[in-house]
Amino acid sequence: MGKLEGKVAVITGGSSGMALASAKRFVEEGAYVFITGRRQEALDEAVKLIGRNVTGVRGDAANLDDLDRLFDTVKREKGEIDVLYASAGMGEGVPLGEITEQHFDATFNLNARGTLFTVQKALPLFNDGGSILMTGSVASIKGFPGYSVYAASKATLHAFARGWLNELKGRNIRVNVLHPGPTATPMQDQVLTEEAKQMFESLIPRGKMGRSEEIAAVALFLASDDSSFVNGVELSVDGGFSAI
Ligand SMILES: NC(=O)c1ccc[n+]([C@@H]2O[C@H](COP(=O)([O-])OP(=O)(O)OC[C@H]3O[C@@H](n4cnc5c(N)ncnc54)[C@H](OP(=O)(O)O)[C@@H]3O)[C@@H](O)[C@H]2O)c1
């Protein structure tokens, strides 16, 4: 029997990268998943790749009307949620001195505000005993030049998790943050130069970036009852990158 047999999972930003690998893994473990993303074409490809037990819902996780549409669809099709993986996020390198209002607002709108409202809007459908996980970043516990706004937006997630798990204790809903380290995904390809990639790899003990499947394995752990006594953690999945 799969680790998520009969469970319903919602994964934002699930049409690419680590969240797509997680969606695929969750389905292999018996879940029905709803994935989101803004580009319909990428969403359609992801649904095709996953192949079964999946619905793609186009929408921007920073847009509250889109979130309402997402949870209306989940309510209509399944009526309940066991696992929420809020993973949609963005990161753009802008050094202090060049930070604009637009950069700050766009980053916090998606990573902090969008994640908050994704969780809040999911709650009415949540089954007791469910699991909420959010994608943070090791950037929030390191000091990468140019990434202070991104880091701060991701650091909000652990503060959210602490308060929410206490507010949700009567429903036995756990809330955890998964911090990926540098992981090879389409997003990394877009934002990192070859030089930056090599610099990051030199800081990882094994000398190689993470793979989406390695993040998905830990997302599955946090989503399933295997982690039933894990609540409120920031789990760095980074090959030791943040430990040294
Ligand atoms: N890769 C890394 O090294 C790394 C490290 C630490 C943390 N992270 C975090 O991990 C998460 C996923 O990153 P990834 O590297 O796997 O990225 P990715 O391969 O680019 O995938 C990002 C996914 O999120 C979707 N997305 C982006 N903005 C969205 C929005 N506003 N609303 C809904 N969906 C949105 C994208 O689809 P559309 O573009 O079609 O919307 C895509 O499906 C992000 O939160 C990122 O900050 C990444």
The ligand as a Tripos MOL2 file, in Angstrom:
@<TRIPOS>MOLECULE
LIG
   48    52     1     0     0
SMALL
NO_CHARGES

@<TRIPOS>ATOM
      1 N1         15.8090   25.3130   -7.3920 N.am      1 LIG1
      2 C1         16.4070   25.6790   -6.2900 C.2       1 LIG1
      3 O1         17.6370   25.5630   -6.1610 O.2       1 LIG1
      4 C2         15.6140   26.2040   -5.1190 C.ar      1 LIG1
      5 C3         16.2750   26.3170   -3.8780 C.ar      1 LIG1
      6 C4         15.5460   26.7370   -2.7820 C.ar      1 LIG1
      7 C5         14.2030   27.0400   -2.9090 C.ar      1 LIG1
      8 N2         13.5850   26.9390   -4.1330 N.ar      1 LIG1
      9 C6         12.1380   27.2050   -4.1760 C.3       1 LIG1
     10 O2         11.4980   26.0370   -4.6710 O.3       1 LIG1
     11 C7         10.2600   26.3730   -5.3240 C.3       1 LIG1
     12 C8         10.1910   25.7190   -6.6910 C.3       1 LIG1
     13 O3         11.3410   26.0120   -7.3850 O.3       1 LIG1
     14 P1         11.8860   25.1760   -8.6400 P.3       1 LIG1
     15 O4         13.3390   25.4580   -8.7060 O.co2     1 LIG1
     16 O5         11.3830   23.7780   -8.5990 O.co2     1 LIG1
     17 O6         11.2110   26.0330   -9.8090 O.3       1 LIG1
     18 P2         10.6500   25.7420  -11.2890 P.3       1 LIG1
     19 O7         11.2070   24.5030  -11.8610 O.co2     1 LIG1
     20 O8         10.8200   27.0030  -12.0280 O.co2     1 LIG1
     21 O9          9.1100   25.5470  -10.9980 O.3       1 LIG1
     22 C9          8.3590   26.5800  -10.4630 C.3       1 LIG1
     23 C10         6.9100   26.2300  -10.6360 C.3       1 LIG1
     24 O10         6.1190   27.1930   -9.9670 O.3       1 LIG1
     25 C11         5.1970   27.7530  -10.8860 C.3       1 LIG1
     26 N3          4.9740   29.1210  -10.4850 N.ar      1 LIG1
     27 C12         5.8610   30.1330  -10.5000 C.ar      1 LIG1
     28 N4          5.2530   31.2500  -10.0780 N.ar      1 LIG1
     29 C13         3.9760   30.9100   -9.7910 C.ar      1 LIG1
     30 C14         2.8510   31.6280   -9.3430 C.ar      1 LIG1
     31 N5          2.9070   32.9450   -9.1010 N.pl3     1 LIG1
     32 N6          1.6940   30.9710   -9.1470 N.ar      1 LIG1
     33 C15         1.6070   29.6450   -9.4150 C.ar      1 LIG1
     34 N7          2.6250   28.9200   -9.8590 N.ar      1 LIG1
     35 C16         3.8020   29.5560  -10.0480 C.ar      1 LIG1
     36 C17         5.8320   27.5930  -12.2530 C.3       1 LIG1
     37 O11         4.8850   27.5590  -13.3110 O.3       1 LIG1
     38 P3          4.4540   28.9120  -14.0810 P.3       1 LIG1
     39 O12         5.7160   29.6470  -14.4120 O.co2     1 LIG1
     40 O13         3.6990   28.4230  -15.2550 O.co2     1 LIG1
     41 O14         3.5930   29.6520  -13.1200 O.co2     1 LIG1
     42 C18         6.4730   26.2290  -12.0810 C.3       1 LIG1
     43 O15         5.5080   25.2080  -12.2140 O.3       1 LIG1
     44 C19        10.1970   27.8840   -5.2980 C.3       1 LIG1
     45 O16         9.4280   28.2870   -4.1730 O.3       1 LIG1
     46 C20        11.6600   28.3040   -5.0890 C.3       1 LIG1
     47 O17        11.7870   29.5560   -4.4810 O.3       1 LIG1
     48 C21        14.2780   26.5370   -5.2420 C.ar      1 LIG1
@<TRIPOS>BOND
     1     1     2 1
     2     2     3 2
     3     2     4 1
     4     4     5 ar
     5     4    48 ar
     6     5     6 ar
     7     6     7 ar
     8     7     8 ar
     9     8     9 1
    10     8    48 ar
    11     9    10 1
    12     9    46 1
    13    10    11 1
    14    11    12 1
    15    11    44 1
    16    12    13 1
    17    13    14 1
    18    14    15 2
    19    14    16 1
    20    14    17 1
    21    17    18 1
    22    18    19 2
    23    18    20 1
    24    18    21 1
    25    21    22 1
    26    22    23 1
    27    23    24 1
    28    23    42 1
    29    24    25 1
    30    25    26 1
    31    25    36 1
    32    26    27 ar
    33    26    35 ar
    34    27    28 ar
    35    28    29 ar
    36    29    30 ar
    37    29    35 ar
    38    30    31 1
    39    30    32 ar
    40    32    33 ar
    41    33    34 ar
    42    34    35 ar
    43    36    37 1
    44    36    42 1
    45    37    38 1
    46    38    39 2
    47    38    40 1
    48    38    41 1
    49    42    43 1
    50    44    45 1
    51    44    46 1
    52    46    47 1
@<TRIPOS>SUBSTRUCTURE
     1 LIG1         1 GROUP 0 **** ****
